[in-house]
Amino acid sequence: MVEGYFGTPWSWGDRAHVMRTLAPYGYGSFLYAPKADAYLRRDWARDHPAEEAADIRTFAAACRDAGVRFGIGLSPFELHLDWTPKGRAQLRRQVETLSAFGLDDFAILFDDMKGDIPDLAEIQADIVSEAAKATDAKFLTCPSYYSDDPVLDRAFGRRPDAYLETLAGLLPNCVEIFWTGPEVCSREYTLGHIARVTRQLGREPTLWDNYPVNDGPRMSAHLHLRGMTGRGALTGQVQRHFINPALQPHLSLLPAATLAAAYRQGADYDYLTEMRTAAQALYPGPLAEALLSDVLSLQDAGIERVNREGLTRKYAAFDHPAAREVIAFLGGGYRMTAEEVQTQ
């Protein structure tokens, strides 16, 4: 699990519930990096307030107790645009401070920032190298251009020539490199695609799978409940497979559980069967049936094209946090604006 979404972060109670629920399914890593945690992004050079720092330490301990690796993703916002001795010192200090929370993994994330600058790969490799000196945690990084998707070039500037190969060539092989696939939100991962990216990186990629995430103005109008497809035949082809969850923690469990089945079953995986199995294991029987029957409405049609009043009455009959997430979604509680994304 990588909390890499825009929007309101989960509560610490929900975070712990998701982590403990998915651990038996084989989810062995949890990376905390929500875009709305300003102390990990736009205010990255400042320390978390004492109460928030205590929450992180408590969650790190809970992960250890559950046998799950815990990590933090730091996005030193646009540091690569002004890489100075002052920035170098601030970075080392913050990595040391965050590492004291008790980390197994540490990630430097360059996603969703301006990237069309000279020597981008060289500067970012130097930033990663500097950060890695300040922690004993396993290191990961997310490039500025973390997909083949041309939408990144339109949003953040044209990617430098041979950017990915240059960055990977400058990083030690022990550094894992995130990759979202052929698209920012990839429909599937083929063996051919993964093999090509492995050649570019000089190592197997670490997947940052943007499903079932539903942040942003367009996706926040949909609940991503459907079981995973186009995944699971990747054992031995990737270093780790992280999923970026939905804004709804309890509903994220459904597709997350099916990914574990896809890896376990390989060619025998049947996503509809496993979606039903997961729903019945995660939610009370009638609620599981309701969610399964409403996938077409909640995921495909979305909030603008469904009978919100009728569905709200339907889910009000269930005293369960997943049902309350559906009701909040129908009431517009998770809708996001472009301004929210641009300011996080």
C-alpha positions in Angstrom: 0.0 0.0 0.0 1.2 3.5 -0.9 -0.9 6.4 0.3 0.0 8.6 -2.6 -3.4 10.2 -3.3 -4.5 13.9 -3.4 -7.4 14.8 -1.1 -8.3 14.3 2.6 -6.0 11.7 4.2 -7.4 8.7 6.0 -7.7 8.7 9.8 -5.1 6.8 11.7 -7.7 4.4 12.9 -8.8 3.6 9.4 -5.1 3.4 8.3 -4.5 0.8 11.0 -7.6 -1.2 10.1 -6.6 -1.4 6.4 -3.0 -2.4 7.3 -4.1 -5.1 9.7 -6.8 -6.4 7.4 -4.5 -6.7 4.4 -1.5 -8.2 6.2 -3.0 -11.7 6.1 -3.6 -11.4 2.4 0.1 -10.9 1.8 0.5 -7.1 1.9 3.9 -6.7 3.5 4.7 -3.0 3.0 2.9 0.3 3.9 4.3 3.6 2.6 2.8 6.8 4.1 2.8 9.6 1.7 -0.5 11.4 1.3 -0.2 14.5 -0.8 -2.2 16.5 1.8 0.4 15.9 4.5 2.1 19.3 3.9 5.1 18.3 6.1 6.0 15.7 3.5 5.4 17.9 0.5 5.2 21.7 0.2 6.3 22.3 3.8 8.8 19.4 3.7 11.6 21.3 5.5 9.4 21.7 8.6 8.9 19.1 11.3 5.5 17.5 12.0 3.8 18.9 15.1 4.3 16.8 18.1 0.8 15.2 18.0 1.1 14.2 14.4 4.7 12.9 14.9 3.4 10.7 17.8 0.6 9.3 15.5 3.2 8.3 12.9 5.4 6.6 15.6 2.4 4.7 16.9 1.4 3.5 13.4 5.0 2.5 12.7 4.9 0.3 15.8 1.6 -1.2 14.8 3.1 -2.1 11.4 6.0 -3.8 13.2 3.7 -5.8 15.4 1.8 -7.0 12.3 4.9 -7.9 10.4 4.4 -5.2 7.9 7.2 -2.9 6.7 6.5 0.8 7.3 7.9 3.6 5.3 7.5 7.3 4.5 7.5 9.0 1.2 9.0 12.5 1.2 8.3 14.9 -1.7 10.8 17.7 -1.3 8.7 20.0 -3.4 10.6 21.4 -6.3 14.0 21.1 -4.5 15.4 19.9 -7.8 14.7 23.4 -9.2 16.9 25.0 -6.6 19.4 22.4 -5.4 21.7 24.5 -3.2 23.9 23.8 -0.1 21.0 25.1 2.1 18.6 22.6 0.5 21.1 19.8 0.8 21.4 20.5 4.6 17.6 20.8 5.0 17.1 17.5 3.2 19.6 15.6 5.3 18.1 17.0 8.5 14.5 16.0 7.5 15.5 12.5 6.4 17.2 12.0 9.8 14.1 13.4 11.6 11.7 11.2 9.7 13.9 8.1 10.0 13.8 8.4 13.8 10.1 7.4 13.6 11.2 3.9 13.0 11.3 3.2 9.2 12.0 0.2 7.1 11.6 2.1 3.9 12.3 5.7 2.8 11.2 7.1 -0.5 12.1 10.4 -2.2 9.2 11.2 -4.5 9.6 13.6 -7.5 6.1 13.0 -9.0 3.8 15.7 -10.0 6.3 18.5 -10.2 7.8 20.6 -13.0 10.4 18.5 -14.8 11.6 20.1 -18.1 14.9 21.4 -16.8 18.5 20.8 -17.8 20.3 17.9 -16.0 17.1 16.8 -14.3 18.2 13.2 -13.9 21.6 14.2 -12.6 20.2 16.6 -10.0 17.6 14.1 -8.8 20.2 11.3 -8.5 22.3 13.6 -6.4 19.3 14.4 -4.2 18.6 10.7 -3.7 22.2 10.0 -2.9 22.3 12.8 -0.3 19.1 11.6 1.3 20.3 8.0 1.4 23.3 9.0 3.5 21.0 10.1 6.3 19.1 6.8 6.8 19.6 3.1 7.2 16.1 2.4 5.7 15.7 0.7 2.3 15.5 3.4 -0.3 13.0 4.0 -3.1 12.4 6.9 -5.5 9.6 8.0 -7.9 10.9 9.7 -11.0 9.3 12.9 -12.3 8.3 10.9 -15.4 7.0 7.7 -13.9 5.0 6.4 -16.8 5.1 6.4 -20.6 1.9 8.4 -20.5 2.2 11.7 -22.5 -0.1 13.4 -20.1 2.9 13.9 -17.8 4.7 15.9 -20.5 1.6 18.0 -21.1 1.3 18.7 -17.3 4.9 19.1 -16.2 6.9 19.9 -19.4 8.5 17.7 -22.0 10.6 14.9 -20.4 14.4 15.2 -21.1 15.8 12.8 -23.6 16.9 9.4 -22.1 15.7 10.8 -18.7 14.7 7.4 -17.2 17.9 5.6 -18.4 20.1 8.4 -17.1 18.5 8.6 -13.7 18.5 4.8 -13.3 22.2 4.6 -14.4 23.2 7.1 -11.7 21.4 5.3 -8.9 22.7 2.2 -7.1 21.0 -1.0 -8.0 19.7 -1.2 -4.4 17.4 1.8 -4.9 13.9 0.7 -6.0 12.4 2.8 -8.8 8.6 3.4 -8.9 6.8 3.0 -12.2 3.0 3.3 -12.8 3.1 1.5 -16.1 2.2 2.5 -19.7 -0.3 5.0 -18.3 -0.6 7.0 -15.1 -3.6 4.8 -14.3 -2.7 1.7 -16.2 -5.4 -0.7 -17.4 -3.0 -3.7 -17.3 0.7 -4.7 -17.0 1.9 -7.0 -19.7 5.1 -9.0 -19.4 6.4 -7.3 -22.5 6.0 -3.9 -21.0 7.6 -4.9 -17.7 10.5 -6.5 -19.6 11.2 -3.3 -21.6 11.0 -1.1 -18.5 13.4 -3.5 -16.7 15.9 -3.0 -19.5 15.6 0.8 -19.2 16.0 0.8 -15.4 18.7 -1.9 -15.2 16.5 -3.5 -12.5 13.0 -4.8 -12.1 10.6 -1.9 -11.5 8.6 -1.4 -8.3 5.0 -0.9 -9.3 3.0 2.1 -8.1 -0.4 0.9 -9.2 -2.9 3.8 -9.5 -5.9 1.6 -8.9 -8.2 1.8 -7.0 -7.2 5.5 -6.4 -10.0 7.9 -7.2 -8.6 11.4 -6.4 -8.9 14.4 -8.7 -11.9 16.2 -10.2 -12.8 13.4 -12.6 -12.0 10.2 -10.7 -13.5 11.4 -7.4 -16.9 11.1 -9.0 -16.5 7.3 -9.1 -16.0 4.5 -6.5 -13.5 2.0 -7.7 -14.8 -1.3 -6.4 -14.2 -3.8 -9.2 -11.7 -6.5 -8.7 -8.2 -6.2 -10.2 -7.7 -7.2 -13.9 -4.6 -7.2 -16.0 -2.4 -7.9 -13.0 -1.0 -10.9 -11.2 1.2 -12.7 -13.6 4.1 -10.6 -12.5 5.7 -12.8 -9.8 9.5 -12.5 -10.2 9.1 -9.6 -12.7 8.7 -6.7 -10.3 10.4 -5.9 -7.0 7.2 -4.9 -5.2 3.7 -4.1 -6.2 2.2 -1.1 -4.3 -1.3 0.0 -4.8 -2.5 3.6 -4.4 -5.8 3.3 -2.6 -9.1 5.1 -3.0 -10.1 8.0 -0.8 -12.5 5.5 1.0 -10.3 3.2 3.1 -12.9 0.5 3.9 -14.0 0.3 0.3 -10.4 0.1 -0.9 -10.1 -3.3 0.8 -12.3 -5.0 -1.9 -10.1 -4.5 -4.9 -7.0 -4.8 -2.8 -7.9 -8.3 -1.6 -8.4 -9.4 -5.2 -4.9 -8.4 -6.2 -3.6 -10.9 -3.6 -5.7 -13.6 -5.2 -4.5 -12.6 -8.7 -0.9 -13.2 -7.6 -1.7 -16.4 -5.8 -3.7 -17.9 -8.6 -1.9 -16.7 -11.7 -3.5 -18.0 -14.8 -6.4 -19.5 -12.8 -7.5 -16.1 -11.5 -11.2 -15.2 -12.1 -11.7 -11.6 -11.1 -15.5 -11.8 -10.7 -15.3 -14.9 -8.6 -12.6 -13.4 -6.4 -14.4 -10.1 -6.1 -17.4 -11.9 -4.7 -15.2 -14.0 -2.4 -13.4 -10.9 -1.1 -16.6 -8.9 -0.6 -18.2 -11.7 1.4 -15.0 -12.0 3.6 -14.7 -8.3 4.2 -18.3 -7.1 4.7 -21.5 -8.5 6.3 -23.4 -10.6 3.8 -26.2 -8.2 2.8 -23.8 -5.3 2.5 -21.5 -7.4 0.4 -24.4 -8.3 -2.0 -25.4 -4.6 -2.2 -21.9 -3.5 -3.1 -21.6 -6.2 -5.7 -24.9 -5.3 -7.3 -24.1 -1.6 -7.4 -20.6 -1.7 -9.0 -22.0 -0.6 -12.4 -23.7 2.4 -10.8 -21.0 3.5 -8.3 -18.0 2.8 -10.4 -19.0 3.1 -14.0 -21.9 5.6 -14.0 -20.6 7.7 -11.1 -22.2 10.2 -8.8 -23.7 12.4 -11.6 -25.6 9.6 -13.2 -27.1 7.6 -10.4 -30.2 7.8 -8.2 -28.3 9.3 -5.2 -31.4 9.5 -3.0 -32.4 5.9 -3.5 -28.9 4.6 -3.0 -28.5 6.7 0.1 -31.6 5.2 1.6 -30.3 1.7 0.6 -27.0 2.1 2.4 -28.4 3.9 5.4 -29.8 0.5 6.3 -26.3 -0.8 7.1 -24.4 0.1 10.2 -20.9 -0.3 8.8 -18.1 2.1 7.9 -18.0 0.9 4.3 -21.7 1.8 3.9 -21.1 5.2 5.5 -18.3 5.8 2.9 -20.9 5.1 0.2 -23.3 7.5 1.7 -20.6 10.2 2.1 -19.6 9.7 -1.5 -23.2 10.0 -2.7 -23.5 13.3 -0.7 -20.4 14.7 -2.5 -18.2 14.4 0.5 -15.3 13.1 -1.5 -15.5 15.4 -4.6 -12.3 17.2 -5.4 -11.5 20.3 -7.4 -8.6 21.1 -9.6 -7.6 23.8 -7.2 -7.2 21.2 -4.4 -4.9 19.1 -6.5 -2.8 22.1 -7.5 -2.3 23.3 -4.0 -1.4 20.1 -2.2 
